[in-house]
Amino acid sequence: MIKQFLSLAVSGLSALAAHAEIINIDSAELARLAASGVPVVDIRTAGEWKNTGVIAGSKLLTYFDENGQANPPQWLKQLKGIAKPDQPLILLCRSGNRTKAASQFLSEQSGYKTVYNVSNGLNAWVGENRPLVPAATSMAVCAQGANC
């Protein structure tokens, strides 16, 4: 009986270790982490980037396309060109909803250890009058299909 309990306990701890730590952050923490070199991955669509602009230095890598479809394996392949699983990264979308899904994918299936989720997304950043740059600047650096 004790052996079964210990076996279950060890299995449970192993499962927990396989999941990423998802940390919800606000705009101030986003700015601080980005300034320290943690990559910011903007998972919005190209149309959204062009419409609003982007945070300077962010990497543009759409998770859900305009039709709400995602290709997690392809996205992950490109993401690994931005940050390896042992490196922290910040995920950003418009409101924080899409990044929840992407964070969960990274946590459960991809081996990433630390994922920062910007809780209220770019909406909060803009609401605090924080700076944006034209998307064309970042899109030229991070063309679709490129390892950014």
PyMOL commands that set and color helices and strands:
alter all, ss='L'
color gray80, all
select helices_A, chain A and resi 2-18+27-35+46-52+72-79+97-109+121-127+135-141
alter helices_A, ss='H'
color red, helices_A
select strands_A, chain A and resi 21-25+40-42+59-60+89-92+114-118
alter strands_A, ss='S'
color yellow, strands_A
deselect
rebuild
show_as cartoon
